[in-house]
Amino acid sequence: MTAPALRVRASRRFGDCVALADAALEVAAGTVHALCGENGAGKSTLMRVVYGLERADAGVLELGERVDLARHDVAGAQARGVGMVHQHGMLVPTLTLADNAALGHEPVRGGRYDRAAAARALVAAAARLGQRLDPDALAGELTVGEQQRAELAMVAARATRLLILDEPTALLAPREVDALFAMVRAFAAGGGAVVLVTHKLDEVLAVADEVTVLRGGRTVASWSAEVTAAEIARAMIGGEPPPPATRPPPPRPDAAIGLAIDGLVVPGPRGGGVVDVTLRVAAGEVVGVAGVEGNGQRELALAIAGLAPVARGAVAVGGVDVTRAKVAARRARGLAHVPEDRHRHGLVQGASVADNVALGRLGEVGRGALIDRAAVAALTAQLIAAHDVRPADPSARVDALSGGNQQKLVVARELDRPGLRAVLAVHPTRGVDLAASARIHARLRDVAAAGAAVLLIAADLDELLALCHRVVVMYRGALVGELTGAALAAPDARARLGAWMVGATP
Amino acid sequence: MTGRARTIHLAVVALLATMAVGSVLMIVAGASPLHAWGQLLRQTLGERQGFGQVLFRATPLVFTGLAVAVPLRAGLFNIGGEGQLTAAALACAVVAAALPPGLPAPLAVLIATAVAFLAGAVVGAATGAMRIYRGAHEVIVAIGLNAIIAGVALWLGNRSLFVGESTRTATIPAAAQLPELGLAGSSASVSALGALGVAALVAWLLARTRVGFTWRMTGQGLDAARAAGLPVDRARVWAMTVAGGLAGLAGAHFVLGHKHAYEDGLGRGVGFLGIAVALLAQGQAMAIIGAALVFGVLGQGGLAISSDVPKEMVDVLQAVVVLVAAASLGRRKR
């Protein structure tokens, strides 16, 4: 048996926080190895150690031969044939793919940059992975999926031993995921090793030969044979996974319209935004908006929330037009907003949990010009207890909470309040662990069952298929397709939605 | 509370740095640091007259310090204290001098103080409105307004308001003059007590009221505050308005409690020094009182030892405090 392409054991602390506690990983050449774990399990830290971006406090690293971890850096990792593709692309948008590929390694002929050689090298590298690409295309004009495939080809051209992909599919449509994974398989078939960092179990089962699970910085399980999603999930969370989300009961046929969007046009960056969207969500109904990121979902959400100016069209909550209303008036009308960016729009990071509760609930805790501190304390304690926010300390600063607990706090503040008519939830479980996701899904289900109209904007089709009565697809600023009822439950629903997400017409 | 601990920590560091730099300067000037510091402290905190002068110097700094602290908490920087103070002092002196004779003293003081607050508030409101509704940076606007107000005040004075060939307006009636505190002939007046009360009021405003909450949330997370429906634009204009009024109270202090008229150059530099006071106090309203006293001691103490050490040393030491405070503020933001 030959030496593995990668063997690593590492420990790493950040202050009091243990990121890696002797985490171990071994990857054989010619295999795709999935590295799984919840947020904060240490997946990314371990891979950053391997790629030389992060120092280990102690450990062993072998890349074919023993590597001195104390002197290991990115240049050393690259020299040993290690490459890494990051979740958010690293391409310069104003350069062509060939120029991007050549950056820092420009081929030279006669003392000048040889652009043609760079283009030939990139095309050849992509072809080895079964991809065709246009080396003269500007990176910024490609879709996220095309950029990611191009980047993978560039990195793979240099990385002969080991390719690391850190959550590469977070921003991709299903069809683009398939194309990316085909390249990954081709790379492994050529003898290279791949580490795929992910927490999406269906991807693991689809593409990986072997699986290692980290939890709390330790390696808790490793399989090189058949394994089920349930087994991986149990290892990831160290117990039984929460039951999958379920759809709320269907809305009554005579239900009033909770949220109405009519001919909405919202300008966005580079001519994007919302081109023309009309959508009605009945009280008690959950409507999902699927789509590849950047197709106008953000502008749609901000316009409904009152945070982006509307060029044309109307938004109504509970039958009352709020197109020009201030945020406070929309909230008073019963609109709740779980924003896409909880750091920026959801919570005041430097303020306490209690202040952040008061922030969205001033109507309940205000007494004239004053704020009733007893009411703030009571409401905060109630929300913390009901939504299991940890630490259960109203005076804790929000930026000391984990991402999952921050999101639980936002959801608690926004959805656990009286008089809800319409709920706008944008990527509500992104970056949130399984247990917290399950709580958030249950909460969305409950508010719908209680009569709120829920508009759920998400990239995760599993989430949309599980929770929604109806799913529409947003593409280039418009709604291009809709599945409901039996069509949504049909086995081909994913494929149909996925096709619409990349521009196929229904 | 972490905010309080941070403020205390900063105060200790600033004092140590100030004493270190001051000692070096004293040695360079040929004085014994031990002797000079001893003199400085004895003549400011060790005797009634000196302490009265410290209070007199600290009082307007409390007002201008608060005038920086309130916008600071709301995410704005008010360097317009100079102009706000000048506009307020001139308006206060002119109105007070024109008050009908026979007006009871409390009413006269109240009216004159209210005029000062309003005049400063108008300047502050203009600055805030330019920032929020026109997008002009409040620092640039304040620089412009400071210059305009200084020029207009002098022009108005020379044209009609100054008495005779002087650069001083008519003396205000006795009813509008604030009584002195009676600290061994020092200049400290009851406005020092007013400063204490106003600082407590601002602290209460920040901690307990809707508008104070909105200021704090806006300053710490503008987008999140907006997304939660807080009136962030209105609140920021109000923060600058109140700040202008607070700086205006410093003008009232000089007119009603000391000069009993407006003079050219009255309160000059006090608006800017308020920035240093607010930074040292990290924008915490009650800490402003302590910070203002530190600057009062430095200012008065510098005079006390001016036979041993050049009086410019005080300017240097005050700047050291500002630098330490500014560096600490930057660290908090990281």
Interface residues (C-beta under 8 A of the other chain):
Chain A: A305 L307 K326 V327 A328 R330 R331 H337 P339 R344 H345 G346 L347 V348 Q349 G350 A351 D355 A358 L359 G360 L362 G366 A369 L370 I371 R373 R397
Chain B: T2 R208 T209 R210 V211 F213 R216 M217 Q220 G221 D223 A224 A225 R226 A227 A228 G229 L230 P231
